[in-house]
């Protein structure tokens, strides 16, 4: 374990420092500072909201199925209700 830490200290830290001084490193740093930009996309946000609604409905169905299994009663279909 000490060897791994020593190798990282010798090569990793200076490598990251010098990468930050390059154009690519600066672009990476800028992107990290601003975020990835996906949080501002209205279509993506709408899709995430839709997925949240669908997940909530799925959780409700799973809870219902679990209650039916525990109670031992057969589930009634909407046409029987």
C-alpha positions as CSV (number, residue, x, y, z in Angstrom):
1,X,0.0,0.0,0.0
2,X,2.8,2.4,0.8
3,X,4.4,1.7,-2.6
4,X,1.2,2.7,-4.4
5,X,0.9,5.9,-2.4
6,X,4.6,6.7,-3.2
7,X,4.1,6.0,-6.9
8,X,1.0,8.2,-7.0
9,X,2.8,11.0,-5.1
10,X,5.8,10.8,-7.5
11,X,3.9,10.6,-10.8
12,X,0.2,11.2,-10.3
13,X,0.2,14.6,-8.5
14,X,2.7,16.3,-10.8
15,X,0.9,14.7,-13.8
16,X,-2.4,16.1,-12.8
17,X,-0.8,19.5,-12.1
18,X,0.9,19.6,-15.6
19,X,-2.3,18.3,-17.3
20,X,-4.1,21.3,-15.8
21,X,-1.6,23.6,-17.5
22,X,-2.4,22.3,-21.0
23,X,-5.2,23.4,-23.2
24,X,-7.0,20.1,-22.7
25,X,-6.6,20.3,-19.0
26,X,-8.0,23.8,-19.0
27,X,-11.0,22.7,-21.0
28,X,-11.6,19.9,-18.5
29,X,-11.3,22.3,-15.5
30,X,-13.7,24.7,-17.2
31,X,-16.2,22.0,-17.9
32,X,-16.0,20.8,-14.3
33,X,-16.5,24.4,-13.0
34,X,-19.6,25.0,-15.2
35,X,-21.1,21.5,-14.9
36,X,-21.7,19.3,-17.9
37,X,-24.5,21.5,-19.3
38,X,-27.1,18.7,-19.3
39,X,-28.9,20.2,-16.4
40,X,-30.1,23.1,-18.5
41,X,-31.7,21.1,-21.3
42,X,-35.5,21.4,-21.0
43,X,-36.1,18.2,-23.1
44,X,-33.8,16.2,-20.8
45,X,-35.4,17.6,-17.7
46,X,-38.9,16.7,-19.0
47,X,-37.7,13.2,-19.7
48,X,-36.3,12.8,-16.2
49,X,-39.7,14.1,-14.8
50,X,-41.5,11.6,-16.9
51,X,-39.3,8.8,-15.7
52,X,-39.9,9.8,-12.1
53,X,-43.6,9.6,-12.6
54,X,-43.3,6.2,-14.2
55,X,-41.0,5.0,-11.4
56,X,-43.5,6.2,-8.8
57,X,-46.3,4.3,-10.6
58,X,-44.2,1.2,-10.8
59,X,-43.4,1.4,-7.0
60,X,-47.1,1.6,-6.3
61,X,-47.8,-1.5,-8.4
62,X,-45.0,-3.3,-6.7
63,X,-46.3,-2.4,-3.2
64,X,-49.8,-3.6,-4.2
65,X,-48.4,-6.9,-5.5
66,X,-46.4,-7.4,-2.3
67,X,-49.5,-6.8,-0.2
68,X,-51.5,-9.2,-2.2
69,X,-48.8,-11.9,-1.9
70,X,-48.6,-11.4,1.9
71,X,-52.4,-11.5,2.4
72,X,-52.8,-14.6,0.3
73,X,-55.7,-13.2,-1.6
74,X,-55.8,-13.2,-5.4
75,X,-55.6,-9.8,-6.9
76,X,-58.8,-8.4,-8.4
77,X,-58.6,-7.1,-11.9
78,X,-60.2,-3.7,-12.8
79,X,-63.0,-5.5,-14.6
80,X,-64.0,-7.4,-11.4
81,X,-64.1,-4.2,-9.3
